């Protein structure tokens, strides 16, 4: 068994006064203190953009050094937006194999300091096929726009139906202390939102974010509350969307979920933490998880079922859309937030009676997906 025994979070936002190292150390020390330990056997760092934005690679040694843990084995994991989920998967494997008894996973991203690239759009475009998509002018946002257009055409869904996800995410984030966008939205705000890549508008997308989160994984339960990682699954898809048969599906999400369920077929989540980089991605993900019929995801959000007190709570903290999206750290935030939900420490954003959770992290446009099923101990 592998347990999460401690977590640490920084506020998500634009941290002009903190560097990459400051954010990583702040979250890591908080997680170690929460777990009531001082040392670990291994450090796994999740990050997606430090090389292209901060001109800093060799990040595992970088974090270990600034934690005062030089000498501790450490490695960096990169899988675009799925980096955090993949880092936790690797850390879990280290514990299961007996390589380590306790592993510190630190997810960190500092997106507001540009050293090597001009802007966040250029940085995020490294998640798609650089030769066949980005070089001709494609961006990650334009890929999401193609997905939304395909979804609208295939299922006859009007643009305004995509408002239900961001409206709920902002409502949830408004009471989440560490969220970036802690304000509610009105439907008219969504309708008048500036177009980024038609039909995707600014309010369909997650913001640019800085932040760090950390979790401690252990082979034994912690001194206080613990959360067990029941099972995990991972899958990939083609990085280039022109190679795909259907832009309204994310096969890697479906496959990762199926693999996670192999070890626990009777697992029933009380809440779901999904990777809503865009409104349409959020809709397709809940359909791949079997929470809504194809083309009917908007009804899940508009009916109230996805609310914290609904039958299928989704992203009670506000998701990428409103909690924020420090890309390489996002999957670690998701696991830490699931831990806080299950241990009833999600003050202000608690799902009543939450004991089981599903955490989904996605890289690129579904090119890499990781699912973790977690349960309270």
Buried (B, 14 or more C-beta within 10 A) or exposed (E): EBBBBBBBBBBBBBBEEBBBBBBBBBBBBBBBEBBEBEEBBBBBBBBBBBBBBBEBBEBBBBBBBBBEBEEBBBBBBBBBBBBBBBBBBBBBBBBBEEEBBBBBBBBBBBBBBBEBBEEBBBBBBBBBBEEEBBEEEBBBBBBBBBBBBBBBEBBEBEBEBBBBBBBBBBBBBBBBEBBBBBEBBEEEBBEEBEEBBEBBBEBBBBBBBBBBBBBBBBBEBBEEBBBBBBBBBBBBBBBBBEEBEEBBBBBBBBBBBEBBBEEEEEBEBBBBBBBBBBBBBBBBBBBBBEBBEBBBBBBBBBBEBBBBEBEBBBBBBBBBBBBBBBBBBBBBBBBBBBBBBBBBEBEEBBBEEBBBBBBBBBBBBBBBBBBBBBBBB
